[in-house]
């Protein structure tokens, strides 16, 4: 995680909206941002910015790992957008 900010404590039992976006892609680098709010455009509880880098060479010992992580990330993001 490149940077994150906890803006305000999140009260127990609060339903949140998780918004993620692809900020930019520069070669092998992808910058992603995320926010947690109580409703679209509402109170901001947390924000984060992360840098993801694609490996230059395939890593045989991690064969299949990329597809697993891609499926996991897609499922997680689908869950966030359905709230």
N, C-alpha and C positions, 0 to 999 in steps of 0.2 A: 504494500500500500504506500503510495507516494505521500499522501497527506489526507488527514481526516479532521473533522471538527465536530465536537459534540456541542451543539448550540444550547440545548436545554434538556433537562432530565425528562424522560418519557414516562408518564404516569402508568402504573399497572393497569392492564385491561384496555389500553388505548388501541384502537384499530388504526393502522398506519398505511400510507400509500408509499410504496417504494418506486422511485423513478430513476431509471438508468439511461444513460445516453453515451454514444460513441462520440467523443469530442473531436478527435483527429487521428489520422493514420499517417505515419511518416516512415515509409519503408517497412521494416519489420516491427516497428513500434506502434502501439495503439493506446491512446489515452481514453480512459473511461471515467465518467463521473456518476455519482449516485446521491440521492437525497431521500430522507425519511420525513414525511409530513403527516399531519392528522387528516388531511383532505387535499385534493388538488389545489395548489396555490395557498394552502393554509399554513399553520404554524410549523416552522422548520425545527426539527429535533436533532438531525444529524446530517452531515454531508461528507463526501469522500471523493478522492480522485486517485486513480490507480493507473500504473503503466504496465502494459503487458507486452512482452517481446517474444517473437517467434524465433525458435532456435534456427541457427544457420544450417546445421547438419542433422539428418535423422538420427535418432538415438535408438539403436536396435533393442536395448534393454527396456525401453518404454513403448515398444510396439503395441498398438491398441490403446495406449493411454490417452492420446489426443482425442480419439473418437469418444472414449468414455467421458473425458472432461467436457467435450463439446456438447454431448447429450445432457450431462448433468447441468451445465451452465444454461442451456436452452430451457430445460425443464424448470430450473430455479427462476429464470427471468420470466417465463410464462406464468409461474405462480405469483410473482410480484405484480404483473400487469393485470391479473384477474381480480385483485383486491378492490 
